[in-house]
Structure formats: structure tokens, C-alpha cells
Amino acid sequence: MTAAATALRPARVGRATGRRALPGLGLSLGVTLAWLGLIVLIPLAALAIKPWQIGISGVVAVLLDARVLAAFRLSFGAALLAAIISLPLGLLFAWVITRYRFPGRRLLDALVDLPFALPTAVAGLAMTALLANNGWLGAPLAAAFGWQIAYRPVGVLIALVFVALPFMIRSVEPVLRDLALEGEEAAATLGATRMQTLWRVVLPALAPALITGFGLGFGRAVGEYGSVIFIAGNMPMATEIAPLLIVTKLEQYDDAAAAAIGLAMLVLAFLILLALNLLQRWVRRGRA
């Protein structure tokens, strides 16, 4: 090897030189655990301890209250339904943005991220102004079909789809962008229809990303507050979501009950996300 080639060869970083890009395991692990403890573990420990101030019977009484159960049904049911609706919509949006070139494509791609940047309260106000009975869209729907969207559970669902859909799109888009077209072309050559190609070639490759987007969208929707409280109407037993009920308990200085509701939401959401994670791993192993 010439002297010039030796000079241009990049220096190795690792065991050969004893240097690493990050500091040693002790310092890196210590910083990681300290940050994790301050941001995650300590708040979760406080949330887990606080409800038991009223005893097991008190926690059970709070969680079995009819108003609390109704709020749980609305929050988790609407969040699951919003994530389900986001599956085909997110795949369609990602497909259009990735596979087609048309005027305004970049603008559409940028608008997908709008729910990430837009304050949730602003989104709630905008949707309420649009879908209320005197709104631009709500008034024609109420006059023509008698539909009332705002201050109904369907309004809550629309708000949750608004916040969950971008997670599905952004989870599927990079996988779809990197997906080679040779498999689709081979399926078409063998006589497969477009639906067969989508079902047997494209969807299996996108399944892990779809599950990831579903989990992220559900997790975002189940705890959504700002964009929901304006359009929901917040009627107990009808359109009151669990996060709002927690705030109501805190305003009544019933901290233990608020913590009990929050802990129950945390456990339920964790179990659902754990099931989705296990499903994703099973799908990956099946593809391997």
C-alpha cells in the first residue's frame, strides 16, 4: 500500500485504538438510568403509590363507579376504533405520497405532520368550529341529514382519528418507500390481480409497520385531552373522557381517586401495547 493510500485510509475507532464514540459503559449506563428514573420511574412510582391511600376498597369503589366506567369505555373504545380507522387511511395516504408524483404532493406530505406541530387545543377549537351545528360543515350536515357531530361520541372519534392518523402514515411510509417493486412486478407477471398482489405481497411486508403505527396511534389517542374536550361537550356518562375525569377529580382535591383512574388507564394501555408488541414479534418471526 502506498504512503498516499495509507494517509487517506480512515482511522479505526474501536478496540484497535481503544477509543469509542461514546464514553465507557459505566458513565453511559449511569446517565441513562438517571434520566430514565427522573423522567419515567419516579413519576410512575408516585402514581402507583398514591391511590392506595384510600385503601383497596376505596380504589375498587372509584374504578367501579358508573361515571368512571363510562369514561373508560369512551376513551379506550374510541381510541381503538380511531386506530382501526387509521389503518386503511394511513396505508392509503402513505401509498399516495410514496408511489405517485403529482402537483401538491410535497404540500400534502407536510400537512401530514400538522397534528404534531399544532397545539391540541387549537385543533379542538378548529374542529368544533367546523363540525358544530352552526359550523361550516356541521350546519349543512345537520340541515340535510339531521346529523349532529360535535358534542357527541362521533365527534370524539373524529378528533382521535385526527391525532392518530399521522402516526400510522409515518410508520408505514419509510417501509413502503424502501419496499422493492420487483415483488409486485413478479406477482403481476404470474397473473396476480392487484388485490392479490396487495394482500399477498405488499401487506405481509408492511405488517410490522402497520402494527407499530396502530400501537402508536392508539397510545396517542387514549390519552388525548386538548383536541377532545372542546368537541366532546364533556357530558358525564355520555361524552366525558377519562383524562378529563382525572382533571375533574384533581379540581375537587380528590388526588387519590385521580391517581387510581390514571393508574388503571396506565395498566390497561400497557397491556394492550404489550399484546401489540408480541403480535409484531410473531409476525416478524413468521416472515423470517
C-alpha positions in Angstrom: 0.0 0.0 0.0 1.4 3.4 -0.9 2.0 6.2 1.5 -0.8 8.2 -0.1 -3.3 5.4 0.3 -2.2 4.9 3.9 -2.7 8.6 4.6 -6.2 8.6 3.1 -7.4 5.4 4.9 -9.7 6.4 7.8 -8.6 5.7 11.3 -10.2 2.8 13.0 -12.2 3.7 16.1 -12.9 0.8 18.5 -10.9 -2.0 20.0 -7.9 -1.3 17.7 -7.3 2.2 19.1 -9.1 1.8 22.5 -11.4 4.7 21.7 -15.1 4.9 21.3 -17.6 7.5 20.1 -19.4 7.4 23.5 -17.9 7.3 27.0 -17.5 4.0 28.8 -20.3 1.7 29.9 -20.3 2.9 33.5 -20.8 6.6 32.7 -23.2 5.9 29.8 -25.3 3.5 31.8 -25.4 5.8 34.8 -26.6 8.8 32.7 -29.2 6.6 31.0 -30.6 5.1 34.3 -30.6 8.5 36.0 -32.5 10.1 33.2 -34.9 7.2 33.0 -35.5 7.3 36.7 -36.2 11.1 36.8 -38.5 11.1 33.8 -40.2 7.7 33.9 -39.7 5.6 37.0 -40.2 8.2 39.8 -43.4 9.6 38.4 -44.8 6.1 37.8 -43.9 5.1 41.3 -45.7 8.1 42.7 -48.7 7.3 40.5 -48.7 3.6 41.7 -48.4 4.6 45.4 -50.9 7.5 45.6 -54.2 5.6 45.1 -53.6 3.2 48.0 -54.1 6.0 50.5 -57.8 5.2 50.3 -57.3 1.5 50.6 -58.1 -1.3 48.2 -61.8 -1.0 48.8 -61.6 2.7 48.0 -59.7 2.1 44.8 -62.2 -0.6 43.7 -65.1 1.7 44.5 -63.6 4.5 42.4 -62.9 2.3 39.4 -66.3 0.6 39.5 -68.2 3.9 39.7 -70.6 4.1 36.7 -69.2 7.5 35.6 -65.6 6.2 35.6 -66.6 3.1 33.7 -68.4 5.2 31.1 -65.4 7.4 30.7 -63.2 4.3 30.2 -65.5 2.9 27.6 -65.4 6.1 25.6 -61.7 6.7 25.9 -60.5 3.2 25.1 -63.3 2.3 22.7 -62.9 5.5 20.7 -59.1 5.2 20.8 -59.2 1.6 19.5 -61.7 2.5 16.8 -59.7 5.5 15.8 -56.6 3.3 15.4 -58.6 0.8 13.4 -59.9 3.5 11.1 -56.3 4.9 10.7 -55.1 1.5 9.4 -56.6 1.7 5.8 -56.5 5.5 5.8 -52.8 5.6 6.8 -51.9 3.0 4.3 -53.7 4.9 1.5 -52.1 8.2 2.4 -48.6 6.7 2.6 -49.2 4.8 -0.7 -50.2 8.0 -2.5 -47.4 10.1 -1.1 -44.8 7.4 -1.8 -45.8 5.9 -5.1 -47.3 8.8 -7.1 -45.9 12.1 -8.3 -48.5 14.9 -8.6 -48.7 18.7 -8.1 -49.0 19.5 -4.4 -47.5 16.2 -3.2 -45.0 17.9 -1.0 -47.7 20.1 0.5 -49.8 17.1 1.3 -46.7 15.4 2.8 -46.1 18.4 5.0 -49.8 18.6 6.1 -49.5 15.1 7.5 -47.3 16.4 10.2 -49.7 19.3 11.1 -51.2 17.4 14.1 -47.7 17.0 15.5 -47.0 20.8 15.4 -50.5 22.1 16.0 -51.4 22.7 19.7 -54.1 20.2 20.6 -56.4 22.9 22.0 -56.2 24.8 18.7 -57.1 21.6 16.8 -60.1 21.1 19.1 -61.3 24.6 18.6 -60.9 24.3 14.9 -62.8 21.0 14.7 -65.6 22.3 16.9 -66.0 25.4 14.8 -66.1 23.2 11.7 -68.4 20.5 12.9 -70.8 22.3 15.3 -74.4 22.7 14.2 -73.7 26.2 13.1 -70.2 25.3 11.6 -69.2 25.3 8.0 -69.5 21.6 7.7 -71.8 20.8 10.6 -74.6 23.1 9.5 -75.1 21.5 6.1 -74.9 18.0 7.6 -77.5 18.9 10.3 -79.8 20.6 7.7 -79.6 17.8 5.1 -79.4 14.7 7.2 -80.0 15.7 10.8 -76.5 14.7 11.8 -75.0 16.2 14.9 -71.3 15.5 15.1 -70.0 18.0 17.7 -70.8 17.2 21.4 -71.4 13.5 20.5 -69.2 10.4 20.7 -68.7 10.6 17.0 -67.0 14.0 17.4 -64.6 12.4 19.9 -63.9 9.7 17.4 -63.1 12.2 14.6 -60.8 14.1 17.0 -58.9 10.9 17.9 -58.6 9.9 14.2 -57.1 13.4 13.6 -54.3 12.8 16.2 -53.8 9.1 15.4 -53.6 9.1 11.6 -50.2 10.8 11.3 -48.5 8.0 13.4 -49.8 5.4 11.0 -48.7 7.3 8.0 -45.2 8.0 9.3 -44.8 4.4 10.4 -45.7 2.9 7.1 -44.2 5.5 4.7 -40.5 4.7 5.2 -41.1 0.9 4.9 -43.2 1.4 1.8 -40.6 3.7 0.3 -37.8 1.1 0.8 -40.0 -1.8 -0.5 -38.7 -3.0 -3.8 -41.1 -3.1 -6.7 -39.7 -6.4 -8.0 -42.1 -8.5 -5.9 -45.1 -6.6 -7.2 -43.9 -6.9 -10.8 -43.2 -10.6 -10.4 -46.7 -11.1 -9.0 -48.2 -9.2 -11.9 -46.1 -11.3 -14.3 -47.5 -14.5 -12.8 -51.1 -13.3 -13.3 -51.9 -12.0 -9.9 -54.6 -9.3 -9.7 -53.9 -6.0 -7.9 -55.8 -7.1 -4.9 -53.9 -10.4 -4.7 -50.6 -8.6 -5.0 -51.7 -6.2 -2.2 -52.9 -9.0 0.0 -50.1 -11.5 -0.5 -47.0 -9.4 -1.4 -47.4 -5.8 0.0 -49.3 -6.2 3.2 -47.1 -9.0 4.7 -44.1 -6.8 4.2 -45.9 -3.9 5.8 -47.5 -5.8 8.6 -44.9 -4.9 11.3 -45.0 -1.2 10.4 -48.8 -1.3 10.4 -48.8 -2.8 13.9 -46.4 -0.2 15.1 -48.5 2.6 13.7 -51.6 1.1 15.2 -49.9 1.0 18.6 -48.5 4.5 18.4 -51.9 5.9 17.2 -53.8 4.1 20.0 -51.4 5.2 22.7 -51.6 8.8 21.5 -55.4 8.7 21.2 -56.2 7.1 24.5 -54.5 9.9 26.5 -55.6 12.7 24.2 -57.1 15.7 26.0 -56.8 19.1 24.4 -58.3 18.3 21.0 -61.2 16.3 22.5 -62.6 18.4 25.4 -63.9 21.2 23.1 -65.7 18.9 20.6 -66.9 16.3 23.1 -69.2 18.5 25.2 -67.9 16.7 28.3 -71.3 15.4 29.4 -70.9 12.8 32.2 -71.9 9.3 31.2 -72.1 10.3 27.6 -69.1 12.3 26.2 -66.8 12.6 29.2 -63.3 11.1 28.5 -61.1 9.6 31.2 -58.4 12.2 31.1 -61.0 14.9 31.7 -62.4 12.9 34.6 -58.9 12.9 36.1 -58.7 16.7 35.9 -62.1 16.9 37.4 -61.0 14.8 40.4 -57.9 16.9 40.8 -60.0 20.1 40.8 -62.1 18.5 43.6 -58.9 17.8 45.6 -59.5 14.1 45.3 -56.0 13.2 44.4 -56.2 9.6 45.3 -59.2 9.0 43.1 -57.5 10.8 40.2 -54.4 8.7 40.7 -56.5 5.5 40.8 -58.1 6.4 37.4 -54.7 7.3 36.0 -53.1 4.0 37.2 -55.9 2.0 35.7 -55.5 3.8 32.4 -51.8 3.1 32.5 -52.2 -0.6 33.2 -54.8 -1.1 30.5 -52.9 0.8 27.9 -49.7 -1.1 28.8 -51.4 -4.5 28.4 -52.8 -3.5 25.0 -49.5 -2.2 23.8 -47.7 -5.3 25.2 -50.2 -7.5 23.2 -49.5 -5.5 20.1 -45.7 -5.8 20.6 -46.0 -9.6 21.0 -48.1 -9.7 17.8 -45.5 -7.7 16.0 -42.7 -10.1 17.1 -44.8 -13.1 16.0 -45.4 -11.5 12.6 -41.7 -10.8 12.2 -40.8 -14.4 13.1 -43.4 -15.7 10.7 -41.9 -13.7 7.8 -38.4 -14.9 8.8 
